[in-house]
Amino acid sequence: MVDVRKSLAVYWQAARIPQIRHKFWITLLILVWFRLLAHLPAPGVDTSLLKNFFAQNQFFALLDIFSGGTLVNFSIIALGLNPYINASVIFQLLAFVMPKIDELRKEGEYGQRKLNQYTRLLTVPLAFLQGLGMAFLLRSQRLLGTLTLPQIFLLAFTMTAGTVVLVFLGELINEYGIGHGVSIIILVGILARYPVAIFQTLTSFAGTNPFPLLFFFGLMVLLIAAIVMVDEAFLRVPINYARRISGGQVYGGQMSYLPLKVNTAGVMPIIFALSLVTVPSMISGVLQHLPNPALAHLGQIMSQQLQPGSLIYNLGYFFLVVIFTYFYTTVVFNPEDVADRLRKSGGFIPGVRPGEATKERLAFLLSRVTFIGAVFLGLVAVLPSLAQRLTHVSSMALGGTGILIVVSVLLEIHRLLENVVQTWNYDHDF
């Protein structure tokens, strides 16, 4: 668990480091711009009709939570970072079937810059297509008035530009701010919805039995504790280093351990799965308003079966999170590379031969540890539906997915600040 006093000491020391203060103010300025853009509505949209519609539609309410309220306002950044996340998923999947992309992924900083460039380029057409789909869907619900076809295309171009600006702000945070830009923007977007969600949840139970509400918030507190425990949990793999003598000096011979985190993938599987699980619901909304009766009927069936909270939706969401957890773990932690580095440094797992045997042992241990993390993330993803059935408290914004993202990103920022403080103290002590 996180030591509160130690954490406060880290924050106090970080606030005294000039570079950290500079990065903090830059990050804050960028996030202020993000929230201003979130309240800048796109042209030709009646936001009052949208708010009523979103209040009655779980699917769009879920999308609005992770866009930070930009969708209910239908701002110029209404699409959020979903197109960029989808583009990232596509390239990471392509790395398994296209050797050239896999080679770029392994080329270090240069390859990562190239992949980021390709991801940004793919984001533009994806954002335009998603903008068109969103515009036609809302137009079919009579929420966009009588927009003509050129006006719809202009609206899609506007939302595409908004997504490009949002990606640019995320890159600025990566370069000059604190933390990972995309994660920070998603974090602030979710936190921006919490005050409204908490107020609506409290007022909906005013004058009634408060026990279900207390039980619901108790579950949220337990969930936060569980997320912190799982995020900090890891398996210690013992590592020994062989002794060697060079120039009369003895090197090696120490014992250490290799930490295998239970949740190596972090919050990315949830974000990836969320960006995909909402696609069928969006397609069903479009199909329902087509003139073809067969397609309209198919869209109606899809809408009934794939609504957030339904059995098929929850099962699909759960398995997508599990699959993406395993997938992203293989991207973050490669047993073959780790085994090769251990062999070159003279390290070995006791009782396991260096090389292929070490790789197989690490892959075995990683798969077992990842299974625990994947199941936990999957349960967190479907927790809102389970909590709603137990407590009859409906609050999409206070669901497990949003809490997981908030806690995970905050822990990531805490670890980053801790590393910076340790490096600063070391450099100024010697």
C-alpha positions in Angstrom: 0.0 0.0 0.0 1.0 3.6 -0.5 2.5 5.3 2.6 0.6 8.6 3.0 3.4 10.4 5.0 6.0 9.3 2.5 3.8 10.4 -0.4 3.2 13.8 1.2 7.0 14.2 1.6 7.5 13.3 -2.1 5.0 16.0 -3.1 6.6 18.6 -0.8 10.1 17.9 -2.2 8.8 17.9 -5.8 7.2 21.3 -5.2 10.6 22.6 -4.3 12.3 21.5 -7.6 12.2 24.3 -10.1 11.9 22.0 -13.1 8.8 20.2 -11.6 7.2 23.6 -10.8 7.8 24.7 -14.4 6.3 21.5 -15.9 3.3 21.7 -13.5 2.4 25.2 -14.6 2.7 24.2 -18.3 0.5 21.2 -17.7 -2.1 23.2 -15.9 -2.2 25.8 -18.7 -2.7 23.1 -21.3 -5.5 21.5 -19.3 -7.2 24.9 -18.9 -7.2 25.2 -22.7 -8.6 21.7 -22.9 -11.5 22.5 -20.6 -12.2 25.8 -22.5 -12.4 23.8 -25.8 -14.8 21.3 -24.0 -17.3 24.2 -23.6 -16.9 25.6 -27.1 -20.0 24.1 -29.0 -19.8 23.0 -32.6 -22.0 25.0 -35.0 -25.6 24.0 -35.7 -26.2 21.9 -32.6 -29.0 22.4 -30.0 -27.3 21.4 -26.8 -30.5 21.5 -24.7 -31.9 18.7 -26.8 -28.7 16.8 -26.5 -28.6 17.0 -22.7 -32.1 15.5 -22.4 -31.2 12.8 -24.9 -28.0 11.8 -23.1 -29.8 11.7 -19.7 -32.0 8.9 -21.1 -29.4 7.0 -23.1 -26.8 4.9 -21.2 -24.7 4.3 -24.3 -24.2 8.0 -25.0 -23.9 8.8 -21.3 -21.0 6.4 -21.1 -19.3 8.0 -24.1 -19.8 11.5 -22.6 -18.1 10.5 -19.3 -14.9 9.6 -21.1 -14.9 12.6 -23.3 -15.1 14.8 -20.1 -18.5 16.3 -20.9 -17.4 17.4 -24.4 -20.1 15.2 -26.1 -23.1 16.4 -24.2 -22.0 20.0 -25.0 -21.2 18.7 -28.5 -18.0 20.8 -28.4 -15.5 21.0 -31.2 -13.6 18.2 -29.4 -16.7 16.0 -29.0 -14.9 12.9 -30.4 -12.2 13.2 -27.6 -9.2 11.0 -28.1 -11.1 7.9 -29.2 -9.8 8.1 -32.9 -6.2 8.4 -31.6 -6.7 5.5 -29.3 -8.2 3.4 -32.1 -5.3 4.3 -34.4 -2.9 3.2 -31.6 -4.7 -0.2 -31.3 -4.6 -0.7 -35.0 -0.8 -0.2 -35.2 -0.1 -2.4 -32.2 -2.2 -5.2 -33.8 -0.5 -4.7 -37.1 2.9 -5.2 -35.4 2.0 -8.9 -35.0 1.3 -9.4 -38.7 3.5 -6.9 -40.4 7.3 -7.4 -39.8 8.2 -3.8 -40.8 6.0 -2.3 -38.1 7.3 -4.8 -35.6 10.9 -3.8 -36.5 10.0 -0.2 -36.0 8.6 -1.0 -32.6 11.9 -2.6 -31.6 14.1 0.2 -32.9 14.0 2.3 -29.7 13.4 6.0 -29.8 13.6 6.4 -33.6 11.1 3.6 -34.2 8.7 5.0 -31.6 8.8 8.4 -33.1 7.9 6.9 -36.5 5.1 4.9 -35.1 3.7 8.0 -33.3 3.8 9.9 -36.6 1.9 7.1 -38.4 -0.6 6.9 -35.6 -1.3 10.7 -35.8 -1.7 10.4 -39.6 -4.2 7.6 -39.2 -6.1 9.5 -36.5 -7.3 12.1 -39.1 -9.3 9.8 -41.4 -10.6 7.8 -38.4 -11.7 11.0 -36.7 -13.5 12.2 -39.9 -15.3 8.8 -40.3 -16.4 8.8 -36.6 -17.5 12.4 -36.9 -19.6 11.6 -39.9 -21.1 8.6 -38.1 -21.9 10.6 -35.0 -23.4 13.4 -37.0 -25.7 11.1 -39.1 -26.7 9.2 -35.9 -27.7 12.4 -34.0 -29.4 13.7 -37.1 -31.5 10.5 -37.3 -32.5 11.2 -33.7 -33.6 14.7 -34.8 -31.1 16.3 -32.5 -29.2 18.3 -35.1 -32.1 20.2 -36.6 -32.3 20.3 -40.4 -28.6 20.2 -41.3 -27.9 19.7 -44.9 -25.3 17.3 -46.2 -22.6 19.9 -46.7 -23.3 21.2 -43.2 -22.9 17.6 -41.8 -19.5 17.3 -43.6 -18.5 20.7 -42.2 -19.4 19.5 -38.7 -17.4 16.3 -39.3 -14.4 18.4 -40.4 -14.8 20.6 -37.3 -14.8 17.6 -34.9 -11.8 16.1 -36.8 -9.9 19.4 -36.3 -10.9 19.3 -32.6 -9.4 15.8 -32.2 -6.2 16.9 -33.9 -5.9 19.8 -31.5 -6.5 17.5 -28.6 -3.7 15.1 -29.8 -1.5 18.1 -30.1 -2.2 19.2 -26.5 -1.4 15.6 -25.4 1.9 15.8 -27.2 2.7 19.1 -25.6 2.2 17.5 -22.1 4.5 14.6 -23.1 7.2 17.1 -24.2 6.9 19.9 -21.7 4.5 18.8 -18.9 4.1 16.1 -16.3 3.0 12.6 -17.1 1.6 10.9 -20.2 -0.5 13.5 -22.2 -3.3 11.2 -23.3 -3.8 9.7 -19.8 -3.7 13.2 -18.2 -6.4 14.5 -20.6 -8.6 11.5 -20.0 -8.1 11.8 -16.3 -9.1 15.5 -16.2 -12.1 14.7 -18.4 -13.4 12.1 -16.0 -12.7 14.2 -12.9 -14.6 17.1 -14.5 -17.8 15.0 -14.5 -17.5 13.7 -10.9 -19.0 16.8 -9.1 -22.1 16.7 -11.3 -22.4 12.9 -11.0 -22.0 12.9 -7.2 -24.6 15.7 -6.8 -27.1 13.9 -9.1 -26.6 10.6 -7.2 -27.1 12.3 -3.8 -30.2 14.3 -4.9 -31.8 11.2 -6.5 -31.9 9.6 -3.0 -33.0 12.7 -1.1 -35.7 11.8 1.4 -35.5 8.0 0.8 -33.7 5.1 2.4 -30.0 6.1 2.4 -28.7 2.6 3.0 -28.4 1.6 -0.7 -26.5 4.9 -1.4 -24.1 4.3 1.6 -23.6 0.7 0.4 -22.8 2.0 -3.1 -20.2 4.5 -1.9 -18.8 1.9 0.4 -18.2 -0.4 -2.7 -16.5 2.5 -4.4 -14.1 3.0 -1.4 -13.3 -0.8 -1.4 -12.8 -0.6 -5.1 -10.2 2.2 -4.8 -8.4 0.2 -2.1 -8.4 -2.9 -4.3 -7.1 -1.0 -7.3 -4.2 0.5 -5.3 -3.3 -3.0 -4.0 -3.4 -4.7 -7.4 -1.5 -1.8 -9.0 1.3 -2.0 -6.4 1.4 -5.9 -6.3 4.1 -7.8 -8.1 5.8 -11.2 -8.1 9.5 -11.2 -7.1 11.5 -13.5 -9.4 14.9 -14.2 -7.7 17.9 -13.3 -9.8 21.5 -14.3 -9.1 24.6 -12.7 -10.7 27.6 -14.9 -11.4 31.0 -13.8 -9.9 33.7 -12.6 -12.3 37.2 -11.2 -11.7 38.5 -8.4 -13.8 41.8 -6.5 -13.0 42.0 -8.0 -9.6 38.5 -6.8 -8.7 35.5 -9.1 -8.0 32.3 -8.2 -9.8 28.8 -9.8 -9.5 27.8 -12.4 -6.9 24.9 -10.4 -5.7 21.3 -11.6 -5.3 18.4 -9.5 -6.6 14.9 -10.0 -7.9 12.9 -9.2 -11.1 9.5 -7.6 -10.3 6.6 -9.0 -12.4 3.7 -6.7 -11.8 0.2 -8.1 -11.5 -1.1 -5.3 -13.6 1.7 -4.7 -16.1 -0.6 -3.3 -18.7 -1.9 -0.5 -16.5 -5.0 1.3 -17.6 -4.6 0.9 -21.3 -6.6 -2.4 -21.7 -9.7 -0.6 -20.3 -9.3 2.4 -22.6 -8.7 0.1 -25.7 -11.7 -2.1 -24.8 -13.9 0.9 -24.2 -13.1 2.4 -27.5 -14.2 -0.9 -29.3 -17.1 -2.0 -27.1 -19.1 1.2 -28.0 -18.7 0.6 -31.8 -21.6 -2.0 -32.2 -24.0 0.3 -30.3 -23.1 3.2 -32.6 -23.6 1.0 -35.7 -27.0 -0.3 -34.4 -28.1 3.4 -33.9 -27.3 4.1 -37.5 -29.0 0.9 -38.8 -32.2 1.6 -37.0 -32.9 4.7 -39.1 -32.1 3.3 -42.5 -35.0 2.9 -45.0 -34.2 -0.8 -45.5 -36.6 -2.7 -43.1 -34.3 -5.7 -42.7 -31.3 -3.5 -41.7 -33.5 -1.4 -39.4 -34.8 -4.6 -37.7 -31.2 -5.8 -37.3 -30.2 -2.5 -35.8 -33.1 -2.7 -33.3 -32.1 -6.2 -32.2 -28.4 -5.1 -31.8 -29.5 -2.0 -29.8 -31.6 -4.2 -27.4 -28.8 -6.8 -26.9 -25.8 -4.5 -26.8 -27.1 -1.7 -24.5 -24.7 -1.0 -21.6 -25.7 -3.2 -18.7 -27.0 -6.0 -20.8 -25.5 -9.5 -20.4 -23.9 -9.7 -23.9 -22.5 -6.2 -23.4 -20.9 -7.0 -20.1 -19.5 -10.4 -21.3 -18.1 -8.7 -24.4 -16.6 -5.9 -22.4 -15.1 -8.3 -19.8 -13.4 -10.6 -22.5 -12.2 -7.6 -24.5 -10.5 -6.2 -21.3 -8.9 -9.7 -20.6 -7.7 -10.0 -24.2 -6.2 -6.5 -24.3 -4.5 -7.1 -20.9 -2.6 -10.1 -22.3 -2.0 -8.3 -25.6 -0.6 -5.1 -24.0 1.4 -7.0 -21.5 3.3 -8.7 -24.3 4.0 -5.2 -25.7 5.3 -3.8 -22.4 7.2 -6.9 -21.2 9.0 -9.2 -23.7 10.4 -12.4 -21.9 12.8 -13.0 -24.7 14.4 -9.5 -24.5 14.5 -9.7 -20.6 16.1 -13.2 -20.8 18.7 -11.9 -23.3 19.6 -8.9 -21.1 20.0 -11.2 -18.1 22.3 -13.5 -20.0 24.5 -10.7 -21.2 24.8 -9.2 -17.7 25.6 -12.6 -16.1 22.2 -12.9 -14.3 20.2 -16.1 -14.0 17.2 -17.5 -12.2 18.3 -20.1 -9.6 17.8 -23.6 -11.0 17.0 -22.3 -14.6 19.5 -22.3 -17.4 20.2 -18.9 -19.1 18.7 -18.4 -22.6 15.7 -20.3 -23.9 14.9 -21.9 -20.5 14.9 -18.5 -18.8 12.6 -17.1 -21.5 10.1 -20.0 -21.0 10.2 -19.6 -17.3 9.5 -15.9 -17.4 6.7 -16.4 -20.0 5.1 -19.0 -17.7 5.3 -16.8 -14.6 4.1 -13.7 -16.6 1.1 -15.6 -18.0 0.0 -16.7 -14.5 0.5 -13.3 -12.9 -1.2 -11.5 -15.9 -4.3 -13.8 -15.5 -4.9 -12.4 -12.0 -4.6 -8.8 -13.3 -6.7 -9.4 -16.4 -9.6 -10.9 -14.4 -9.4 -8.1 -12.0 -9.5 -5.4 -14.7 -12.4 -7.3 -16.4 -14.4 -7.3 -13.1 -13.7 -3.6 -12.6 -15.0 -2.9 -16.1 -18.4 -4.5 -15.5 -18.7 -3.4 -11.9 -21.1 -0.5 -12.6 -23.8 -3.0 -13.8 -23.2 -5.3 -10.8 -23.3 -2.4 -8.4 -26.5 -1.0 -10.0 -28.2 -4.4 -9.6 -27.2 -4.7 -5.9 -27.9 -1.1 -4.8 -30.3 0.2 -7.5 -28.0 3.3 -7.7 -27.5 4.3 -11.3 -24.4 6.4 -11.8 -22.3 5.8 -14.9 -19.8 8.4 -14.0 -19.0 6.7 -10.7 -18.4 3.3 -12.3 -15.4 1.1 -11.9 -13.9 2.0 -15.2 -13.7 5.7 -14.5 -12.3 5.1 -10.9 -9.7 2.6 -12.3 -8.5 5.2 -14.8 -8.4 8.0 -12.2 -6.5 5.9 -9.6 -4.1 4.3 -12.1 -3.1 7.6 -13.6 -2.7 9.3 -10.3 -0.4 6.4 -9.1 1.5 6.7 -12.4 2.1 10.4 -11.7 3.1 9.6 -8.1 5.7 7.1 -9.2 7.0 9.6 -11.8 7.4 12.4 -9.2 9.0 9.9 -6.8 11.6 9.0 -9.4 12.3 12.6 -10.2 12.8 13.5 -6.5 15.1 10.5 -6.0 17.2 11.5 -9.0 17.3 15.2 -7.8 18.4 14.2 -4.3 21.1 11.9 -5.7 22.5 14.6 -8.0 22.6 17.2 -5.3 24.1 15.0 -2.6 27.2 14.1 -4.6 
